[in-house]
Amino acid sequence: MKVLTLKALTCALLTTTLFLNTNLVSAEPKVTPEVIEIQKVVHLNNSTIDDLVTLKGIGHKKAQAILIYRDEVGAFKSVQDLTNVKGIGEKVLTDNQDRLKI
């Protein structure tokens, strides 16, 4: 009787484990709005504050500084010109190189 109970318990445990692992493996990755926002290209000459703050290393103050720079100096001629904005260095360019366009 004890042997049968032990076998039944082992079988139930293995079945449950396989069922749970199968569900984990077959789960579809979810693309949330935040993921889409992080992947979006930001055009420096047309972007809004909301667009700019999606960039890594850019908060509201730096986004505002980019807009002020763009108003005072004019359109960016290259992505590299972004480093002319106070507080923005090469790291921001490197971190966002795939997302920045003119």
Residue pairs with C-beta under 8 A, 6 or more apart in sequence:
37 54
38 54
39 99
40 51
40 54
40 99
41 99
41 100
41 101
42 51
42 52
42 54
42 55
42 96
42 99
42 100
42 101
43 51
43 101
43 102
44 66
44 70
44 76
44 79
44 81
44 82
44 100
44 101
44 102
45 70
45 75
45 76
45 102
47 66
49 60
49 63
49 64
49 67
52 58
52 62
52 63
52 66
52 67
53 59
53 60
53 63
55 92
55 95
55 96
55 99
55 100
56 92
56 95
56 96
57 88
57 91
57 92
57 95
57 96
58 66
58 88
58 92
58 96
61 87
62 85
62 87
62 88
65 85
65 86
65 87
65 88
66 82
66 85
66 88
69 84
69 85
70 76
73 84
75 102
76 82
76 102
77 102
78 102
79 93
79 97
79 100
79 101
79 102
80 93
82 88
82 92
82 93
82 100
83 89
83 90
83 92
83 93
93 100
